[in-house]
Amino acid sequence: MKNYLSCMLFVAAVSLFSSCGGSSSDATSVDAAGKHNEDLLESTGKEARAGWFVAEAGSGSMFEVELGRLASSKATDPRVRQLGELMLNHHTQANAQLKQIANLKNLMVPTRLSDDHQKTYNQIMSSSGAAFDKAYLEAVVEDHKEAIEKFEEMSEDGTDVELKAFAGKNLPTLRAHLLQVEQLEDEMEPR
């Protein structure tokens, strides 16, 4: 009876995993989410760029979560591991907020990284030691600079009230992250 129950639980777990998007073909790309959002917003007479903001911000935040997870376990320098944990936590929260807003508006948030983010992630993942730490920090700096630009634009010029508020609320955190990472890069530079 115990073996039968164990077997049934295993079968149920396998079928649950495969039905929950265990395959990457079920994942929503940034382009698919952005296009869906653009079409939906245009059909209701609203600003289409808000839909692209949701798609791009979602991918960027997901990228930071995945990189943070990787850095928190793989980084050589304990400060980089701590930074990875911080990014993982902060960007998980930001992504949850963004998803909540998107769901209220029937907008899609991507469920897989953009091609550029995936390529960078793969490159960082394949490195190790001090090279990993350096590559991770460089990627976080570049991604935060891009995110800050998009969030500034949405917070200043966006017409969607909730997304404008979301961008404005998250800008100080993004700027603080950038400053923290740049300072860590400077501290780790060989003298």
C-alpha positions as CSV (number, residue, x, y, z in Angstrom):
1,M,0.0,0.0,0.0
2,K,2.9,2.4,0.9
3,N,4.6,1.7,-2.5
4,Y,1.4,2.2,-4.4
5,L,0.8,5.6,-2.6
6,S,4.4,6.6,-3.3
7,C,4.0,5.7,-6.9
8,M,0.8,7.6,-7.2
9,L,2.3,10.7,-5.6
10,F,5.3,10.5,-8.0
11,V,3.0,10.3,-11.0
12,A,0.9,13.2,-9.7
13,A,4.0,15.3,-9.2
14,V,5.3,14.6,-12.7
15,S,2.0,15.5,-14.3
16,L,1.7,18.6,-12.2
17,F,5.1,19.8,-13.2
18,S,4.5,19.1,-16.9
19,S,1.2,21.0,-16.8
20,C,2.7,24.0,-15.0
21,G,5.0,25.1,-17.8
22,G,7.9,22.6,-17.3
23,S,8.5,23.2,-21.0
24,S,10.0,26.5,-22.2
25,S,7.7,26.5,-25.2
26,D,4.9,27.5,-22.8
27,A,6.8,30.5,-21.7
28,T,5.8,34.0,-22.7
29,S,8.6,36.1,-24.4
30,V,9.1,39.8,-23.8
31,D,8.1,40.4,-27.5
32,A,4.9,38.3,-27.1
33,A,3.9,40.1,-23.8
34,G,4.8,43.5,-25.2
35,K,2.8,42.9,-28.4
36,H,-0.2,41.6,-26.5
37,N,-0.1,44.6,-24.2
38,E,0.3,47.0,-27.0
39,D,-2.7,45.6,-28.9
40,L,-4.9,45.5,-25.8
41,L,-4.0,49.1,-24.8
42,E,-4.4,50.4,-28.3
43,S,-7.8,48.7,-28.6
44,T,-9.0,50.6,-25.5
45,G,-7.5,54.0,-26.6
46,K,-4.7,53.9,-24.0
47,E,-1.0,54.5,-24.2
48,A,0.7,51.4,-25.8
49,R,4.1,52.2,-24.4
50,A,2.8,51.3,-20.9
51,G,2.4,47.7,-22.2
52,W,6.0,47.6,-23.4
53,F,7.1,49.0,-20.0
54,V,5.4,46.1,-18.3
55,A,7.0,43.6,-20.6
56,E,10.5,45.1,-20.4
57,A,10.4,45.9,-16.7
58,G,9.2,42.3,-16.0
59,S,12.1,40.8,-18.0
60,G,14.6,43.1,-16.3
61,S,13.4,42.3,-12.9
62,M,13.2,38.5,-13.6
63,F,16.8,38.8,-14.9
64,E,17.9,40.4,-11.6
65,V,16.1,37.7,-9.7
66,E,17.8,34.9,-11.6
67,L,21.2,36.5,-11.5
68,G,20.8,37.2,-7.8
69,R,19.9,33.6,-7.1
70,L,23.0,32.5,-9.1
71,A,25.3,35.0,-7.3
72,S,24.0,34.1,-3.8
73,S,25.3,30.6,-4.3
74,K,28.2,30.9,-6.8
75,A,30.0,34.2,-6.0
76,T,33.4,33.9,-4.5
77,D,33.4,37.2,-2.6
78,P,30.9,37.2,0.3
79,R,29.9,40.8,-0.5
80,V,28.9,39.7,-4.0
81,R,26.9,36.8,-2.5
82,Q,25.1,39.2,-0.1
83,L,24.4,41.6,-3.0
84,G,23.0,38.7,-5.0
85,E,20.6,37.9,-2.1
86,L,19.6,41.5,-1.8
87,M,18.8,41.7,-5.6
88,L,16.9,38.4,-5.4
89,N,14.7,39.7,-2.6
90,H,14.2,43.3,-3.8
91,H,13.5,42.3,-7.4
92,T,11.2,39.4,-6.4
93,Q,9.1,42.0,-4.5
94,A,9.1,44.5,-7.4
95,N,8.1,41.8,-9.8
96,A,5.2,40.7,-7.6
97,Q,4.0,44.3,-7.5
98,L,4.3,44.7,-11.3
99,K,2.4,41.4,-11.8
100,Q,-0.3,42.6,-9.5
101,I,-0.7,45.8,-11.5
102,A,-0.5,43.9,-14.8
103,N,-3.2,41.4,-13.7
104,L,-5.6,44.2,-12.8
105,K,-5.2,45.6,-16.4
106,N,-5.1,42.2,-18.2
107,L,-1.6,42.9,-19.3
108,M,1.0,40.1,-19.7
109,V,4.3,39.9,-17.9
110,P,6.9,37.8,-19.6
111,T,7.7,34.4,-18.1
112,R,11.1,34.0,-19.7
113,L,14.0,36.2,-20.1
114,S,14.6,38.3,-23.2
115,D,17.2,36.9,-25.6
116,D,19.8,39.4,-24.5
117,H,19.2,38.7,-20.9
118,Q,19.3,35.0,-21.5
119,K,22.6,35.3,-23.4
120,T,24.2,37.4,-20.6
121,Y,22.9,35.0,-17.9
122,N,24.4,32.1,-19.8
123,Q,27.8,33.9,-20.1
124,I,27.9,34.7,-16.4
125,M,26.8,31.2,-15.4
126,S,29.6,29.7,-17.4
127,S,32.2,31.8,-15.6
128,S,33.6,31.1,-12.1
129,G,35.7,32.6,-9.3
130,A,36.7,36.2,-9.5
131,A,35.7,36.3,-13.2
132,F,32.1,35.3,-12.2
133,D,32.0,38.1,-9.5
134,K,33.2,40.7,-12.0
135,A,30.9,39.6,-14.8
136,Y,27.9,39.6,-12.4
137,L,28.6,43.1,-11.1
138,E,29.1,44.4,-14.7
139,A,25.8,42.9,-15.8
140,V,23.9,44.4,-12.7
141,V,25.3,47.8,-13.4
142,E,24.3,47.7,-17.1
143,D,20.9,46.3,-16.4
144,H,20.2,48.9,-13.6
145,K,21.3,51.8,-15.9
146,E,18.8,50.6,-18.5
147,A,16.0,50.1,-15.9
148,I,16.5,53.5,-14.4
149,E,16.2,55.1,-17.8
150,K,12.9,53.3,-18.5
151,F,11.5,53.9,-15.0
152,E,12.4,57.6,-15.1
153,E,10.6,57.9,-18.4
154,M,7.5,56.1,-17.1
155,S,7.5,58.1,-13.8
156,E,7.8,61.4,-15.6
157,D,5.9,61.0,-18.8
158,G,3.6,57.9,-18.3
159,T,-0.1,58.4,-18.5
160,D,-1.1,55.2,-16.6
161,V,-1.5,56.2,-13.0
162,E,-0.6,52.9,-11.4
163,L,2.4,52.2,-13.6
164,K,3.6,55.8,-13.2
165,A,3.4,55.4,-9.4
166,F,5.1,51.9,-9.5
167,A,8.0,53.4,-11.5
168,G,8.3,56.4,-9.2
169,K,8.2,54.2,-6.1
170,N,10.9,51.8,-7.4
171,L,13.3,54.4,-8.8
172,P,15.0,55.2,-5.5
173,T,15.7,51.5,-4.9
174,L,17.1,51.0,-8.4
175,R,19.4,54.1,-7.9
176,A,20.5,52.8,-4.5
177,H,21.3,49.4,-6.1
178,L,23.3,51.0,-8.8
179,L,25.3,53.1,-6.4
180,Q,25.9,50.0,-4.1
181,V,27.1,47.9,-7.0
182,E,29.4,50.6,-8.4
183,Q,30.9,51.1,-5.0
184,L,31.5,47.4,-4.6
185,E,33.1,47.3,-8.1
186,D,35.5,50.1,-7.0
187,E,36.4,48.3,-3.8
188,M,37.1,45.1,-5.7
189,E,39.4,46.8,-8.3
190,P,43.0,45.7,-7.9
191,R,45.1,48.5,-6.7
